[in-house]
C-alpha cells in the first residue's frame, strides 16, 4: 500500500489541512506485520458497511479518512519512531553500564554513522566534515538561497541521559522524514540542513562547542594543540580518524554568513520551569553568558600530625574559605558589589536572580589522609543572563580571593578556561517558533491559549556559537524534574511528539505557496 499512499498524498493538498486531535490512538509500531503504509492504507479504505449506514458525500468521507490516516503517519514518525531512535542512540556508549560518548570516540563514530543513515532515510544528502560534524541537507526549490540550519550535538557528558543533544537532532530528522513521505521535501523554498555537532559538552578536551564553533568560524586554530587527559592533542585525534587536522582545513569549515538564513535548535530544558507550568514546550529568549576558571592554591605540604595549626599554610582550608566566599557572593551580590562603573550605583536589575556560581571539581596533591596538601585546584563556573553582572562577579571574586590567600599566606592563581558572552535569540524567529509550538501542543493536548512560556537558558548550547554566524532561535522541551546530565533524565513520549511536530510546523512556513 505504501506507493499508493504516497501518490495519493501528492494528489491531494492535505499537508495544509488542520491537524485532527486524536487522544486515544494506540498503535503498536513494533509489530512485524504492521507498517506505516499498511495502517494508513487500511484507514484510506472505506468499507461497504460504512457507506450503507453513514450516507454522506463520498468526497467528505474520503477527505476525513485521508486526514486521519495522515495523522497516524505523523504520529508514527514524529513520536514512536523518534522515541525508538532516542533509545537506540542511548545504547551507543563507550562505557559499560552508563552512557558516555565523547568527541570522536569509538561510540561517537558509531553514532555518527547511525545518524547519517537516518538522515539519508529522510531524503537528505549527507557528509561528515573535517571536525566530525554530520550534515544532512536538502536543496529544496532554490539551491542558491540562504539555508536554514537545524542542529544539536551528538556527544554526551559522563553518565548522561539519552535526550540531551540527541533530541534536537532526531526531532529535525523526523520532521524531514514526514516531508519526504508526503512529497513536500522538494517544495521547501530554501535549502534546509541538519547538523549533528560532534562536540558541545567539551568533556574530552575541556573546550566546549568544538563542532559548532568550527562552523561559525570562532574556534581558534590553537585548539588543534590542546591535549586530552591521555596527552593526545585535538590534531592527533582528528588524524587518527582520517581527518586532515590542519589550520587550513579548520579555517575551511567556516560557513559564509551570506549562505545562511537562520539557525534553530530544539533542546531539553534541563530545568524545572516547563514542568511546573504544565507545558510541553517553551521558547528561549536568550542564553546566559559563561565564564569558567581554574583556581590553583599553593601552600606548604607537611605532616598531618606534626605541624601546629598556627603554623600551617594549608591550601585546602584556604580553598574551603574561597568556595564559601564564592557562594555568598553569588547569593548576595549586593553585599559586596556596590557600584557599577557607568551608573555609579548597584546594578540590581542586572543581577535579579540571574547569577549562578558552581564549584564542580576539586583535587589536591598529594591527596593523602595524613598529609597537609601542598596544592589544591578547583573549578569555578559563573553564569548570568547579563554580561555586566557576570563580569562584576568575576572581578569581585578575584579581589576577594587574593585577600583571603594573602591573609592565609598561600598563593592563588586564576586561569581563564572558557568565556562566552550572553546571547539573545532573534525576536521574529522566536515568534515563528512560538506559533509553531502552539499549534503542535494544541493539536496533541487541546487548546492551551497563549500559554507557551518564554524562558532564559542558564545552560550553554550550540546556538551560542552559531549566533556568531547568523540569527538563532531555540525551543525547550519539558523534562521530568528538570533533571539533566544524569541517567535519570527523561522526556515524555508525547513531548517528543510535540517537539517534532513543532519543527514540522515551522518548516511549513518555509514552503512555497
C-alpha positions as CSV (number, residue, x, y, z in Angstrom):
1,X,0.0,0.0,0.0
2,X,2.9,2.4,0.5
3,X,3.4,3.5,-3.1
4,X,-0.4,4.1,-3.4
5,X,-0.4,6.1,-0.2
6,X,2.4,8.4,-1.2
7,X,1.0,9.1,-4.7
8,X,-2.4,9.9,-3.1
9,X,-0.9,12.3,-0.7
10,X,0.8,14.1,-3.5
11,X,-2.5,14.4,-5.4
12,X,-4.4,15.9,-2.5
13,X,-3.0,19.0,-0.7
14,X,-3.7,17.6,2.7
15,X,-0.5,18.7,4.2
16,X,-2.1,22.1,4.8
17,X,-5.3,20.8,6.4
18,X,-5.6,21.3,10.2
19,X,-4.3,18.5,12.4
20,X,-7.1,16.4,13.8
21,X,-6.6,15.7,17.5
22,X,-6.6,12.1,18.5
23,X,-6.2,11.3,22.2
24,X,-6.8,7.6,22.4
25,X,-4.9,6.2,19.5
26,X,-2.9,3.1,20.4
27,X,-0.6,1.8,17.6
28,X,1.9,-0.9,18.1
29,X,4.7,0.1,15.8
30,X,6.8,-2.9,16.9
31,X,4.5,-5.4,15.2
32,X,6.3,-7.3,12.5
33,X,3.3,-7.2,10.2
34,X,2.2,-3.6,10.8
35,X,3.8,-0.8,8.8
36,X,3.1,2.9,8.4
37,X,1.9,2.2,4.8
38,X,-0.4,-0.7,5.8
39,X,-2.0,1.2,8.6
40,X,-2.5,4.3,6.6
41,X,-3.7,2.3,3.6
42,X,-6.3,0.5,5.8
43,X,-7.6,3.8,7.1
44,X,-7.9,5.0,3.5
45,X,-10.2,2.2,2.6
46,X,-14.0,2.9,3.1
47,X,-15.8,-0.3,4.0
48,X,-19.0,-1.1,2.2
49,X,-20.9,-1.3,5.5
50,X,-19.8,2.2,6.4
51,X,-21.2,3.6,3.2
52,X,-24.6,2.0,3.8
53,X,-25.0,3.1,7.4
54,X,-23.5,6.5,7.1
55,X,-24.7,8.0,3.8
56,X,-22.5,11.1,3.2
57,X,-20.9,12.7,0.2
58,X,-18.1,10.4,-1.0
59,X,-15.5,13.3,-1.0
60,X,-16.3,14.1,2.6
61,X,-15.7,10.5,3.8
62,X,-12.6,10.3,1.7
63,X,-11.1,13.5,2.9
64,X,-11.8,12.6,6.6
65,X,-10.2,9.2,6.2
66,X,-7.2,10.8,4.5
67,X,-6.7,13.3,7.3
68,X,-7.0,10.6,9.9
69,X,-4.5,8.4,8.1
70,X,-2.1,11.3,7.7
71,X,-2.2,12.0,11.4
72,X,-1.4,8.4,12.2
73,X,1.6,8.5,9.9
74,X,2.7,11.8,11.5
75,X,2.4,10.2,15.0
76,X,4.3,7.1,14.0
77,X,7.2,9.1,12.7
78,X,7.2,12.1,15.0
79,X,6.6,10.2,18.2
80,X,7.0,6.4,18.0
81,X,9.9,6.3,15.6
82,X,11.6,9.3,17.2
83,X,11.5,7.7,20.7
84,X,12.8,4.5,19.3
85,X,15.8,6.4,17.7
86,X,16.5,8.1,21.1
87,X,16.7,4.8,22.9
88,X,18.8,3.4,20.0
89,X,21.4,6.2,20.3
90,X,21.3,5.9,24.1
91,X,22.7,2.4,23.8
92,X,25.8,3.6,21.8
93,X,28.3,4.2,24.6
94,X,32.0,4.0,25.3
95,X,31.2,2.7,28.8
96,X,29.5,-0.3,30.3
97,X,26.5,0.4,32.5
98,X,26.1,4.1,31.7
99,X,26.1,6.5,28.7
100,X,29.3,8.2,27.7
101,X,30.1,9.4,24.2
102,X,32.8,12.0,23.8
103,X,34.5,13.7,20.9
104,X,35.5,11.2,18.1
105,X,35.5,8.2,20.5
106,X,34.5,4.8,19.2
107,X,30.9,5.3,20.2
108,X,30.9,8.8,18.7
109,X,32.0,7.4,15.3
110,X,29.3,4.7,15.6
111,X,26.6,7.2,16.5
112,X,27.6,9.4,13.6
113,X,27.2,6.5,11.2
114,X,23.7,5.7,12.6
115,X,22.6,9.4,12.4
116,X,23.9,9.7,8.8
117,X,21.8,6.6,7.9
118,X,18.7,8.2,9.4
119,X,19.3,11.4,7.5
120,X,19.6,9.6,4.2
121,X,16.4,7.7,5.0
122,X,14.7,11.1,5.4
123,X,15.8,12.0,1.9
124,X,18.8,14.1,2.8
125,X,22.3,14.3,1.1
126,X,24.9,13.6,3.8
127,X,28.5,14.2,4.6
128,X,30.9,14.4,7.5
129,X,33.1,17.5,7.7
130,X,36.7,17.8,9.0
131,X,35.6,18.3,12.6
132,X,33.4,15.2,12.6
133,X,30.1,17.1,12.3
134,X,27.4,15.1,10.5
135,X,25.4,17.0,7.9
136,X,22.2,16.2,6.1
137,X,20.8,18.6,3.5
138,X,18.0,19.1,1.0
139,X,18.3,21.9,-1.5
140,X,14.5,22.5,-1.8
141,X,13.3,24.5,-4.8
142,X,16.2,27.0,-4.8
143,X,19.7,25.6,-4.1
144,X,21.2,29.1,-4.2
145,X,19.0,30.5,-1.5
146,X,20.2,31.1,2.1
147,X,19.9,27.9,4.1
148,X,18.0,27.2,7.3
149,X,20.3,25.3,9.7
150,X,18.8,23.0,12.3
151,X,21.2,21.4,14.8
152,X,22.2,20.0,18.2
153,X,25.0,17.8,19.5
154,X,25.7,14.0,19.4
155,X,28.3,13.9,22.2
156,X,27.3,13.4,25.9
157,X,28.6,14.0,29.4
158,X,29.7,11.1,31.5
159,X,26.8,9.1,32.9
160,X,24.5,11.0,30.6
161,X,20.8,10.9,29.8
162,X,19.6,9.9,26.3
163,X,17.9,13.2,25.4
164,X,20.5,15.9,25.9
165,X,21.6,16.8,22.3
166,X,20.1,13.8,20.6
167,X,16.5,15.0,20.9
168,X,17.2,18.1,18.8
169,X,18.9,16.0,16.0
170,X,16.1,13.4,15.9
171,X,13.2,15.8,16.0
172,X,14.7,17.5,13.0
173,X,15.2,14.3,11.1
174,X,11.7,13.1,11.9
175,X,10.2,16.3,10.6
176,X,12.1,16.0,7.4
177,X,11.1,12.4,7.0
178,X,7.4,13.4,7.2
179,X,8.1,16.0,4.4
180,X,9.7,13.3,2.3
181,X,6.9,10.8,2.8
182,X,4.2,13.5,2.0
183,X,6.1,14.6,-1.1
184,X,6.8,18.0,0.2
185,X,10.6,17.9,0.7
186,X,11.3,19.4,-2.7
187,X,8.8,22.2,-2.1
188,X,10.9,23.9,0.5
189,X,11.7,27.4,-0.8
190,X,15.2,27.3,0.6
191,X,17.8,24.6,1.5
192,X,17.4,23.0,4.9
193,X,20.5,21.5,6.6
194,X,20.5,19.4,9.7
195,X,23.9,19.3,11.6
196,X,24.7,16.8,14.3
197,X,27.6,18.6,16.0
198,X,30.5,16.4,17.1
199,X,31.2,18.1,20.4
200,X,29.3,20.6,22.5
201,X,29.9,19.3,26.1
202,X,33.7,19.7,26.0
203,X,34.3,16.6,28.1
204,X,37.4,15.3,26.2
205,X,39.3,18.5,25.6
206,X,37.7,20.8,28.2
207,X,36.7,23.1,25.4
208,X,33.0,23.5,24.6
209,X,31.4,23.9,21.1
210,X,34.2,22.3,19.1
211,X,31.7,21.4,16.3
212,X,29.6,24.5,16.2
213,X,32.4,26.9,16.8
214,X,34.3,25.5,13.8
215,X,31.2,26.0,11.6
216,X,30.7,29.6,12.8
217,X,34.4,30.4,12.5
218,X,35.2,31.2,16.1
219,X,37.2,28.1,17.0
220,X,40.9,29.3,17.3
221,X,43.5,27.3,15.3
222,X,45.4,27.0,18.5
223,X,42.7,24.5,19.6
224,X,44.4,21.9,17.5
225,X,47.2,21.8,20.0
226,X,45.0,21.3,23.1
227,X,45.5,17.9,24.8
228,X,43.1,15.5,26.4
229,X,43.9,13.6,29.7
230,X,45.9,10.9,27.7
231,X,48.1,13.5,26.2
232,X,46.6,13.3,22.7
233,X,46.1,16.7,21.0
234,X,43.0,17.6,19.1
235,X,45.1,17.3,15.9
236,X,46.2,13.8,16.9
237,X,42.6,12.6,17.4
238,X,41.5,14.1,14.1
239,X,44.3,12.4,12.3
240,X,43.6,9.1,13.9
241,X,40.1,9.3,12.4
242,X,41.5,10.2,8.9
243,X,40.7,14.0,9.1
244,X,43.3,16.5,7.8
245,X,43.8,18.3,11.1
246,X,45.5,21.4,9.6
247,X,44.9,25.0,10.2
248,X,43.8,25.4,6.6
249,X,41.2,22.6,7.0
250,X,39.9,24.1,10.2
251,X,39.5,27.6,8.6
252,X,37.8,26.0,5.6
253,X,35.0,24.7,7.9
254,X,33.6,28.2,8.5
255,X,30.3,28.9,6.7
256,X,29.8,32.0,4.7
257,X,27.3,34.1,6.7
258,X,25.7,35.1,3.3
259,X,24.8,31.5,2.7
260,X,22.9,31.0,5.9
261,X,19.4,32.3,6.6
262,X,18.7,31.3,10.3
263,X,19.5,28.6,12.8
264,X,17.1,26.8,15.1
265,X,17.7,24.2,17.8
266,X,15.4,22.0,19.9
267,X,16.8,21.0,23.3
268,X,15.5,19.7,26.6
269,X,15.0,22.5,29.1
270,X,17.4,21.0,31.7
271,X,15.4,22.8,34.3
272,X,12.0,22.5,36.1
273,X,10.1,25.5,34.8
274,X,8.1,23.9,32.0
275,X,7.1,21.0,34.2
276,X,6.0,23.4,36.9
277,X,3.8,25.2,34.4
278,X,2.4,22.0,32.9
279,X,3.5,22.9,29.4
280,X,5.5,20.7,27.0
281,X,7.3,23.4,25.0
282,X,8.8,26.8,25.7
283,X,10.6,29.4,23.6
284,X,14.1,30.5,24.6
285,X,14.6,34.2,24.9
286,X,18.4,34.1,25.4
287,X,21.3,32.1,26.7
288,X,23.3,33.1,29.8
289,X,26.9,34.1,29.4
290,X,29.5,31.7,31.0
291,X,32.9,32.1,32.5
292,X,35.0,29.1,33.6
293,X,38.1,29.5,35.7
294,X,40.6,27.1,37.2
295,X,41.8,28.2,40.6
296,X,45.1,26.8,41.9
297,X,46.0,27.4,45.6
298,X,49.6,26.6,46.7
299,X,50.6,26.2,50.3
300,X,53.1,24.3,52.3
301,X,52.9,20.5,52.3
302,X,53.6,18.8,55.6
303,X,52.9,16.0,58.1
304,X,49.3,16.0,59.4
305,X,50.4,15.2,63.0
306,X,53.5,17.4,63.5
307,X,52.7,20.8,62.1
308,X,50.9,23.1,64.6
309,X,47.7,24.6,63.4
310,X,49.0,28.1,63.9
311,X,52.0,27.5,61.6
312,X,50.2,25.9,58.7
313,X,49.9,27.3,55.2
314,X,47.1,24.9,54.3
315,X,45.7,25.3,50.7
316,X,42.8,23.0,51.4
317,X,41.5,25.2,54.3
318,X,42.1,28.3,52.1
319,X,40.1,26.7,49.2
320,X,37.2,25.9,51.5
321,X,37.0,29.5,52.6
322,X,37.3,30.7,49.0
323,X,34.4,28.4,47.9
324,X,32.1,29.5,50.7
325,X,33.0,33.1,49.8
326,X,32.0,32.5,46.2
327,X,28.7,31.0,47.2
328,X,27.9,34.0,49.4
329,X,29.0,36.4,46.7
330,X,26.7,34.9,44.1
331,X,23.7,34.6,46.6
332,X,24.0,38.1,47.9
333,X,26.0,40.2,45.3
334,X,24.5,43.4,46.7
335,X,26.6,42.9,49.9
336,X,29.9,43.0,48.0
337,X,29.3,44.7,44.7
338,X,28.4,48.3,45.4
339,X,29.0,50.3,42.2
340,X,28.7,49.9,38.5
341,X,31.4,51.8,36.7
342,X,28.9,53.5,34.4
343,X,25.9,54.2,36.5
344,X,27.8,54.6,39.8
345,X,25.1,52.5,41.6
346,X,24.4,48.9,42.3
347,X,23.2,47.2,39.1
348,X,20.3,45.4,40.8
349,X,18.4,44.8,37.6
350,X,21.4,43.1,36.1
351,X,21.7,40.6,38.9
352,X,17.9,40.0,39.7
353,X,18.3,36.2,40.3
354,X,20.3,35.7,37.1
355,X,23.7,34.8,38.6
356,X,24.6,31.2,39.4
357,X,28.1,30.0,40.6
358,X,29.3,26.5,40.9
359,X,32.4,24.6,42.0
360,X,32.1,21.3,40.4
361,X,35.7,19.9,40.5
362,X,38.3,19.9,43.3
363,X,41.6,18.0,43.6
364,X,44.6,18.0,45.9
365,X,48.2,17.0,45.9
366,X,49.4,14.6,47.1
367,X,45.9,13.6,48.2
368,X,46.7,11.5,51.3
369,X,44.8,11.5,54.5
370,X,47.9,12.0,56.7
371,X,49.4,14.8,54.6
372,X,48.6,18.6,54.6
373,X,48.2,19.2,50.9
374,X,50.8,21.2,49.0
375,X,48.4,22.2,46.3
376,X,44.6,22.4,45.7
377,X,42.9,23.0,42.3
378,X,39.2,23.7,41.8
379,X,36.9,24.9,39.1
380,X,34.7,27.9,39.1
381,X,31.7,28.2,36.8
382,X,29.9,31.6,36.7
383,X,26.8,32.2,34.6
384,X,24.5,35.2,34.2
385,X,21.9,36.4,31.7
386,X,23.5,39.9,31.8
387,X,27.2,40.1,30.9
388,X,27.9,43.1,33.2
389,X,26.6,41.1,36.2
390,X,28.9,38.1,35.3
391,X,31.9,40.4,34.8
392,X,31.3,42.2,38.1
393,X,31.2,38.8,39.9
394,X,34.4,37.7,38.3
395,X,36.2,41.0,39.2
396,X,35.0,40.8,42.9
397,X,35.9,37.1,43.0
398,X,39.4,37.9,42.0
399,X,39.7,40.7,44.6
400,X,38.3,38.6,47.4
401,X,40.4,35.5,46.6
402,X,43.7,37.5,46.7
403,X,42.7,39.0,50.1
404,X,41.9,35.6,51.6
405,X,45.1,34.0,50.1
406,X,47.3,36.8,51.4
407,X,45.8,36.5,54.9
408,X,46.4,32.7,54.9
409,X,49.9,33.0,53.5
410,X,49.2,30.9,50.4
411,X,49.5,31.7,46.7
412,X,46.4,31.9,44.4
413,X,46.4,31.6,40.6
414,X,43.4,32.1,38.4
415,X,43.4,30.6,34.8
416,X,40.6,31.5,32.4
417,X,39.4,28.3,30.7
418,X,36.2,29.5,28.9
419,X,34.4,32.8,28.4
420,X,31.2,33.2,26.3
421,X,29.0,36.3,26.2
422,X,25.3,36.0,26.7
423,X,23.2,35.9,23.5
424,X,19.7,36.9,22.6
425,X,17.6,34.9,20.3
426,X,16.1,36.7,17.3
427,X,12.6,38.1,18.2
428,X,11.0,37.4,14.8
429,X,12.4,33.8,14.7
430,X,11.3,33.2,18.3
431,X,7.8,34.4,17.4
432,X,7.6,31.9,14.5
433,X,8.8,29.1,16.8
434,X,6.3,30.1,19.4
435,X,3.5,29.9,16.8
436,X,4.7,26.5,15.7
437,X,4.9,25.3,19.3
438,X,1.4,26.5,20.0
439,X,0.0,24.6,17.0
440,X,1.9,21.5,18.0
441,X,0.9,21.5,21.6
442,X,-2.7,22.3,20.8
443,X,-3.0,19.5,18.3
444,X,-1.8,17.0,20.8
445,X,-3.2,18.1,24.2
446,X,-6.0,20.5,23.3
447,X,-6.4,24.3,23.5
448,X,-3.7,26.0,25.6
449,X,-4.5,29.6,24.7
450,X,-1.3,31.7,24.6
451,X,0.5,29.5,27.1
452,X,3.9,29.0,25.5
453,X,6.3,30.4,28.1
454,X,9.4,32.5,27.3
455,X,12.5,31.3,29.1
456,X,16.1,32.2,29.6
457,X,18.7,29.4,29.3
458,X,21.3,29.0,32.0
459,X,22.9,26.1,30.1
460,X,25.1,26.7,27.1
461,X,24.0,25.4,23.7
462,X,25.4,25.2,20.2
463,X,23.2,28.2,19.4
464,X,25.7,30.3,21.4
465,X,28.4,29.5,18.9
466,X,26.2,29.7,15.8
467,X,25.0,33.2,16.9
468,X,28.4,34.4,15.6
469,X,27.3,33.2,12.2
470,X,23.5,34.0,11.9
471,X,20.4,34.8,13.9
472,X,19.3,31.9,16.2
473,X,16.1,30.6,17.8
474,X,15.5,27.8,20.3
475,X,12.7,25.6,21.6
476,X,12.9,24.0,25.0
477,X,11.2,20.7,25.8
478,X,9.9,19.7,29.2
479,X,12.0,17.2,31.2
480,X,10.9,15.3,34.3
481,X,12.1,17.0,37.5
482,X,14.3,19.4,35.5
483,X,16.9,16.7,35.7
484,X,19.7,16.5,33.0
485,X,23.3,15.4,32.7
486,X,22.1,12.3,34.5
487,X,20.8,8.8,33.6
488,X,17.6,9.9,35.3
489,X,16.9,12.4,32.5
490,X,13.5,11.8,31.0
491,X,11.1,13.3,28.4
492,X,7.6,12.0,27.9
493,X,6.8,10.4,24.6
494,X,4.1,12.9,23.8
495,X,6.5,15.8,24.5
496,X,8.9,14.3,22.0
497,X,6.0,14.2,19.6
498,X,5.2,17.9,20.3
499,X,8.8,18.9,19.7
500,X,9.0,17.1,16.4
501,X,5.6,18.4,15.3
502,X,6.7,22.0,16.2
503,X,9.7,21.6,13.9
504,X,7.4,20.3,11.2
505,X,5.0,23.2,11.7
506,X,8.0,25.6,11.5
507,X,9.2,24.0,8.3
508,X,5.7,24.6,6.7
509,X,6.5,28.3,6.9
510,X,9.4,27.6,4.6
511,X,7.2,26.1,1.9
512,X,6.4,27.8,-1.4
513,X,2.8,28.8,-1.5
